[in-house]
Every structure is written in C-alpha cells, then in structure tokens.
C-alpha cells in the first residue's frame, strides 16, 4: 500500500521482527524545499502514523541498533540553509529524544548500526554540494561520536549497510568533481581501516531489500554500476 504522505529523501529501517519505519523526508529533490518530521510504520499490512521526529529532516539516515531496541536518526537537511549534525533516538517508549550530535554536518550520509551496538556514519555532504571523506562512530554506552579514519574517496549521497560479516560497507556517491562513483569501500570494524570493495557483482537497480542484498554484502561484493543515493534495508 501507498505511504500516508508523499516524501522524498526519507530514511527507513526495520524495527523489531516485522515492522518498517519510514522517517522524515522532503517535498522536493531541490535545495530550498521543506522537510518533514512525520514518521510512518508499516504494521500488520498497513501504514500507521508513527512518532514525530524532534527535527524535520530529509537526506538523513536512520539505523536500528541490534540488541538495544533503539533507532538512531542522524544528520540531514532541514530546509533553507540548515544542514544538520544533530541526532535523536527512538526507544521502546516510542518517543524521539535528543542524542549527541555528530562531529560533522552530513546530508546524504551512509548510516548503519554494527554488531558492536555502535552506529557508523560515513560521507555525505556538509552543504548539499561538497562531498566528505570523513567517517565517525557513536557508542551509545559512552554517549559521544568518535572520529574514524577517512574513506579513500569523497562520497556525497552515499549508500551504506552492514554486511553479515560485521563490516560496514559503502557504495557510490559523488566525488569532489560531482562525478558519481561506481566503487565501494569496506570498513573493517575489528581492524579499524578501510579497504576497497571487490568487483563485480550484479544486483537489480533501484531500492534494494531482502536476503539477496544481505548475501551480496556478506561477500563484500558490489554493484557493477554507478549508484547515486542507493537506499537499502534488509528485512
């Protein structure tokens, strides 16, 4: 079924065993549009209204933290010239509360929650134009973001997800020249370093969900084409 509200550059993640949360979004692809704070949850075969974000956001990321029943929303664009580093969390009481801000403003970032119960952010843009190489990690137990090694390439509006191997994988995004990259990188959480993704691997284009993506990420393999802001969630 259709969403209750039209939105672009929204963020989504699975919640619990069988629900899908869609948070925020905007009313246009272009700078200057309005962002929304409204959320929806797909539950029992239909969309229902969810708890509103504290801050309207589009181009942000959301990630469900394993074993902690917490969803983190980070970064994004809030309209006008407001590019965000702010974060918020949603827990079992279904209320969004403020969380420590990221070290950098990021819209179009890659965000994922790892098996270490930390949230990882990479790339994105601080102003809707420039692309970032930087990455950072939030440990909710400590309550602050720490800097990670820079990626090998700048990646604005990048796709990201955790592989079943426990590594953080990013793909695509645009570089400093505005070219969309067909390459990917893997952050080895245990070793604390980035490495280039291996090629090739062909998957359907567009938004990807399901076991096929999880299996592909488990092999640290990549889409054999350039992708701009490809979005993925594994159900």
C-alpha positions as CSV (number, residue, x, y, z in Angstrom):
1,X,0.0,0.0,0.0
2,X,1.0,3.6,-0.5
3,X,2.5,5.7,2.2
4,X,0.2,8.0,4.0
5,X,2.2,11.0,3.0
6,X,4.4,11.7,-0.1
7,X,8.0,12.3,0.6
8,X,11.5,12.1,-1.0
9,X,14.9,11.6,0.6
10,X,13.2,9.9,3.6
11,X,15.1,7.3,5.6
12,X,13.9,3.8,6.6
13,X,14.8,0.8,8.7
14,X,13.3,-2.3,10.1
15,X,12.0,-2.2,13.7
16,X,11.6,-5.4,15.7
17,X,10.9,-8.5,13.7
18,X,8.3,-7.4,11.2
19,X,7.8,-3.6,11.1
20,X,9.3,-1.0,8.8
21,X,9.8,2.6,10.0
22,X,9.9,5.5,7.5
23,X,11.1,8.8,9.0
24,X,11.2,12.3,7.7
25,X,11.7,13.3,4.1
26,X,11.2,16.3,1.9
27,X,8.7,17.8,-0.6
28,X,11.2,18.2,-3.4
29,X,14.6,17.0,-4.7
30,X,16.0,20.5,-4.8
31,X,17.6,22.8,-2.2
32,X,15.1,25.2,-0.6
33,X,12.4,22.7,-0.2
34,X,10.6,21.8,3.1
35,X,11.5,18.9,5.3
36,X,9.0,16.9,7.4
37,X,9.3,15.4,10.9
38,X,6.4,12.9,10.4
39,X,7.0,9.2,10.5
40,X,5.1,6.1,9.5
41,X,5.3,2.5,10.5
42,X,4.2,-0.4,8.3
43,X,2.5,-2.8,10.7
44,X,0.1,-5.6,10.0
45,X,-0.2,-4.9,6.3
46,X,-0.9,-1.2,6.5
47,X,0.8,2.1,7.2
48,X,0.1,3.8,10.6
49,X,1.2,7.1,12.0
50,X,4.5,7.0,14.0
51,X,6.1,9.3,16.5
52,X,7.3,12.6,15.0
53,X,11.0,13.4,14.9
54,X,12.1,16.3,17.1
55,X,13.6,17.9,14.0
56,X,12.3,17.9,10.4
57,X,14.9,16.1,8.2
58,X,15.4,14.9,4.7
59,X,18.5,13.3,3.3
60,X,19.3,11.9,6.8
61,X,20.0,8.4,7.9
62,X,18.2,6.0,10.3
63,X,19.6,2.8,11.8
64,X,18.2,0.2,14.2
65,X,20.8,-0.8,16.8
66,X,20.9,-4.6,17.3
67,X,20.1,-5.9,20.8
68,X,19.3,-2.4,22.2
69,X,15.8,-1.7,20.8
70,X,17.0,1.7,19.8
71,X,16.7,3.6,16.4
72,X,19.1,6.4,15.7
73,X,18.3,9.3,13.2
74,X,21.2,11.4,12.2
75,X,22.0,14.4,10.0
76,X,20.1,15.5,7.0
77,X,18.8,18.8,5.6
78,X,16.1,20.8,7.3
79,X,15.3,23.5,4.7
80,X,16.8,26.9,3.8
81,X,20.5,26.6,4.6
82,X,20.1,24.2,7.6
83,X,22.4,21.2,7.2
84,X,22.4,19.1,10.3
85,X,24.8,17.2,12.6
86,X,22.1,16.7,15.2
87,X,20.9,13.2,16.2
88,X,18.0,11.7,18.0
89,X,17.0,8.2,19.3
90,X,13.7,6.3,19.4
91,X,13.3,3.5,22.0
92,X,10.6,1.2,23.2
93,X,8.5,4.1,24.7
94,X,8.1,5.4,21.1
95,X,9.4,8.9,21.8
96,X,12.3,10.6,19.9
97,X,14.8,12.1,22.3
98,X,18.0,14.2,21.5
99,X,21.3,12.3,21.2
100,X,24.9,13.5,20.9
101,X,25.5,15.4,17.7
102,X,27.9,14.2,15.0
103,X,31.2,15.8,14.6
104,X,30.3,17.0,11.1
105,X,27.1,18.2,9.4
106,X,26.0,15.5,6.9
107,X,23.2,15.2,4.5
108,X,23.1,12.2,2.1
109,X,25.3,10.2,4.6
110,X,25.7,6.5,4.9
111,X,24.5,5.2,8.3
112,X,24.5,1.8,9.8
113,X,24.4,0.0,13.1
114,X,27.0,-2.6,13.7
115,X,27.1,-5.8,15.7
116,X,29.2,-3.9,18.3
117,X,26.0,-1.9,19.1
118,X,27.7,1.2,17.7
119,X,26.3,3.5,14.9
120,X,28.6,4.3,12.0
121,X,28.3,7.4,9.7
122,X,30.3,8.0,6.6
123,X,30.4,10.5,3.8
124,X,27.6,12.8,2.8
125,X,27.7,16.5,2.3
126,X,28.0,19.4,4.8
127,X,26.3,21.9,2.5
128,X,24.5,20.0,-0.3
129,X,27.4,20.5,-2.6
130,X,30.8,19.4,-1.2
131,X,31.4,15.7,-0.5
132,X,33.0,14.3,2.6
133,X,35.6,11.6,3.1
134,X,35.2,11.5,6.9
135,X,33.6,8.9,9.0
136,X,32.6,8.6,12.7
137,X,31.1,6.2,15.2
138,X,28.6,6.6,18.0
139,X,28.9,4.4,21.0
140,X,25.6,4.8,22.8
141,X,27.1,3.4,26.0
142,X,29.7,6.2,26.1
143,X,27.4,8.9,24.6
144,X,29.7,10.5,22.0
145,X,30.8,10.3,18.4
146,X,34.5,9.4,17.7
147,X,36.4,10.1,14.5
148,X,37.2,7.1,12.3
149,X,39.9,7.0,9.5
150,X,38.8,8.9,6.4
151,X,37.5,6.9,3.4
152,X,39.7,6.6,0.4
153,X,37.3,8.7,-1.7
154,X,34.9,11.6,-1.1
155,X,31.3,10.3,-1.2
156,X,28.3,12.6,-1.1
157,X,24.9,11.0,-1.1
158,X,26.3,7.5,-0.5
159,X,24.7,4.2,0.2
160,X,25.7,2.1,3.2
161,X,24.8,-1.1,5.1
162,X,26.4,-3.6,7.4
163,X,27.4,-6.9,6.0
164,X,26.7,-10.2,7.8
165,X,30.5,-10.4,8.2
166,X,30.2,-7.4,10.6
167,X,31.9,-4.9,8.2
168,X,30.5,-1.5,7.3
169,X,30.2,-1.2,3.5
170,X,29.6,1.9,1.5
171,X,29.0,2.3,-2.2
172,X,28.7,5.0,-4.8
173,X,28.1,8.7,-4.0
174,X,29.5,11.7,-5.8
175,X,33.1,12.9,-5.6
176,X,34.8,16.3,-5.4
177,X,34.2,16.8,-9.2
178,X,30.5,15.8,-8.9
179,X,31.0,12.5,-10.7
180,X,29.0,9.5,-9.4
181,X,31.3,6.7,-8.4
182,X,30.8,3.0,-9.2
183,X,33.2,2.0,-6.5
184,X,32.7,0.8,-2.9
185,X,34.7,0.6,0.3
186,X,34.6,-1.7,3.3
187,X,35.4,-0.6,6.9
188,X,36.8,-3.5,8.9
189,X,35.4,-2.7,12.3
190,X,37.9,-5.0,14.0
191,X,41.0,-3.7,12.2
192,X,39.8,-0.1,12.1
193,X,40.6,0.5,8.5
194,X,39.0,1.0,5.1
195,X,39.7,-1.2,2.1
196,X,38.4,-1.2,-1.5
197,X,35.4,-3.3,-2.3
198,X,35.8,-6.3,-4.7
199,X,34.2,-6.5,-8.1
200,X,32.0,-7.4,-9.9
201,X,28.5,-8.3,-8.6
202,X,25.3,-7.6,-10.4
203,X,22.1,-6.8,-8.5
204,X,18.8,-5.2,-9.5
205,X,19.0,-1.4,-9.7
206,X,16.9,0.9,-7.6
207,X,15.9,0.4,-4.0
208,X,17.1,-3.0,-2.7
209,X,15.7,-5.0,0.1
210,X,15.8,-8.6,1.3
211,X,18.1,-11.6,1.6
212,X,19.8,-11.1,-1.8
213,X,21.4,-7.9,-0.6
214,X,22.5,-9.5,2.7
215,X,24.1,-12.3,0.9
216,X,25.9,-9.9,-1.5
217,X,27.2,-7.8,1.4
218,X,28.4,-11.0,3.1
219,X,30.8,-11.5,0.2
220,X,31.9,-7.8,0.3
221,X,31.0,-7.6,-3.4
222,X,29.5,-4.6,-5.2
223,X,27.0,-3.3,-7.7
224,X,28.7,-3.2,-11.1
225,X,27.3,0.2,-11.9
226,X,27.4,3.7,-10.5
227,X,24.8,4.5,-7.9
228,X,23.7,7.8,-6.5
229,X,22.0,7.7,-3.1
230,X,21.0,4.0,-3.5
231,X,19.0,3.0,-0.4
232,X,18.9,-0.4,1.1
233,X,17.3,-2.1,4.1
234,X,17.3,-5.8,4.9
235,X,14.0,-7.3,6.2
